[in-house]
C-alpha cells in the first residue's frame, strides 16, 4: 500500500512538472526579437523633463508628529533611571577613573 501511494505521488509530481513547460520549439534561443524589451532600449538615458502634477498639493504631506507630554516625561524618567544605574555600577560621569 505504501509503495502504491509513493508511486502515485511521484507520478503526480512528474506530471505537474511536465505541464509547467510549454515551449513549442525548445531549440530557438532568446534574441532581441523574442524578449519583451531589449536591454539597450531599457538602459537609454531619459531625455524628458519632469512635469509638475497639478493634482498634488502641499496638504498631501503628513503633519509632523509631536510627542505627547506624557511620553516625553516617561522618556526623561527612563533616562534618569539609566543614569542612576550607571552611577551605581561605577560607570557614570561621577565614577572614579
C-alpha positions, 0 to 999 in steps of 0.5 A: 500500500505504501509503495502504491501511494509513493508511486502515485505521488511521484507520478503526480509530481512528474506530471505537474512538472511536465505541464509547467513547460510549454515551449513549442520549439525548445531549440530557438534561443532568446534574441532581441526579437523574442524578449519583451524589451531589449536591454539597450532600449531599457538602459537609454538615458531619459531625455524628458523633463519632469512635469509638475502634477497639478493634482498634488498639493502641499496638504498631501504631506503628513503633519509632523508628529509631536510627542505627547507630554506624557511620553516625553516625561516617561522618556526623561524618567527612563533616562534618569533611571539609566543614569542612576544605574550607571552611577551605581555600577561605577560607570557614570560621569561621577565614577572614579577613573 
